[in-house]
Amino acid sequence: MYYICAAITLISASISLYFSVLTVRKSEGEGKITALYVTARSFALICVSIVPFFVLSKELVSITAAAMILVQFLDGWIGIKIGDKFETLGPFITAAVHLVVLIIYLS
């Protein structure tokens, strides 16, 4: 279950980075600057998400998973605010599945 939790966390961080990079490529001006900051944070999350594959630590994988669950939940909340069903349901469903896996892993 350790590696499943770590893999879901890495996949989630990868998707976050992918959409951040897409936004950078499409944006201009102030929007591009904001997108670059988001991309920097997404890149940091990917780097942290890779570590549990090399350093086996229950605490590390749990904290990393919790951080990505929070990001997913906040992304879902943003989806609500902008009125986009895909950007609401996708992150909320992913956060829920991720949370269930983390709870099972910690049990």
Summary of the structure (lengths in Angstrom):
residues: 107
radius of gyration: 14.3
end to end distance: 10.5
largest distance: 47.5
contacts: 321
relative contact order: 0.16
helix: 91%
strand: 0%
